[in-house]
Amino acid sequence: MELDVTRGYTMRRTVLEKFPAGGPRGSWPAEEFARARRDEGTPAEVVMDLASDFFLVVVPQQATEAAT
């Protein structure tokens, strides 16, 4: 589970899978995995975790207002 507060609110997301950013040229394994999950009805999306240099396939759980 990770929290994203960059959009002005807190979003909880469940990480389904992670893929290293340095994959072979022309290969998009994170996008392919996310597409397969979306085809199954799961609202998966790909985000980049810059700190770990991984692409994460995540599913949003809930959004709440961020305290200011």
Secondary structure, 3 states (H helix, E strand, C coil): CEEECCCCEEEEEEEEEEEECCCCCCCCHHHHHHHHHHHCCCCCEEEEECCCCEEEEEEEEEEEECCC
